[in-house]
């Protein structure tokens, strides 16, 4: 994705409108106040009618927690206060991503989907016919769709129509203990050879594992793309070849030589990394909020590459399921708001996710933020290498099969050819 220069737009300074209350007084003052309120209500009603939107409630299902949920709530509150149509967005936290996916599937079967929800594309296959196409909405009522980053636009057209808008987008980055690296005279890696050198040095000097990867399937896919190899299509595994074997060999060597470890029961590497039990790891940029680094300096770098650069993108989109015309129009208003330059800038700065618009990335507000945030800087530096995983019927099963199989062959210390055969078989059997 080639970055382009656009007019910088700043983050909105106010998060909501301040309510004004009239002072107590005579009956004429009260009457005046009532009259003003009535006039205001009438004006709002007229405006809504002119736009073809009647006041209503829009239900949004999500799985955000912590600061992410706090910021989402602030944005919803801002929209509820500022929109002129009397639309009220109600946020419904459905728990974990797995919980959200399960509930969406169940409600789709019952015909009771919410007006909108955050989803991964892979979730949509069972109820794709219930997703409202957004092409007409975008064509008639969207502020500069070309400003939305190309990789996100591409991701939302894989089904042959525009199925959603990007929401909480992230990329994988290389987190490292800069203090330890400096002690050993090491720089952040830019190539696979650097990863081997770092692994050898840490084992020799500190008897410490230097690499972890939160997402095993993501590791394989990125490594294949960095080698110039295809990963998988709906027809099956595409890397049963010499390049695939070389790539799998590299991965197996990292683990068999003690340069990398599996996350195991920790679930994610942010904990072991924070406790300095591992020198570096690859994970979502949003994981930075879970890293503590008292007494040592955190470093963040783009992913190292091989013959090519490739960096996983992750995160959900927002999709519309509303069936009523008025609900669709109202839902679209909130979807536009969430993907506006101002909203996505606030979202990115407060949550660690990425802005979904180029104008937000290039804005003075975000550039100033990025200058003091190494994670955002690393994300921006590899933005021309972003890729999204392919989506097709069975792609979610493929991801689970790869995660399980890759861990199994590593634990068994299999040779590269055996590991390759196992991975190809697991993928093809999952389809």
Secondary structure, 3 states (H helix, E strand, C coil): CCCCCCCCCCCCCCCCCCCCCCCCCCHHHHHHHHHHHHHHHHHHHHHHHHHCCCCEEEEEEECCCHHHHHHHHHHHHHHHHHCCCCEEEEEEECCCHHHHHHHHHHHHHHCCCCCEEEECHHHHHHHHHHCCCCHHHHHHCCCCHHHECHHHHHHCCCCCCCCCEEEEEEEEEEEEEHHHHHHCCCCCCCEHHHHHHHHHHHHHHHCCCCEEECCHHHHHHHHHHHCCCCCEECCEECCCCHHHHHHHHHHHHHHHCCCEECCHHHCCCHHHHHCCCCCEEEEEHHHHHHCCCCCCCEEEECCCECCCCCEEEEEEEEEECCCCHHHHHHHHHHHHHHCCHHHHHHHHHHHCCECCEHHHHHCHHHHHHHHCCHHHHHHHHCHHHEECCCCCCCHHHHHHHHHHHHHHHHHCCCCHHHHHHHHHHHHHHHC
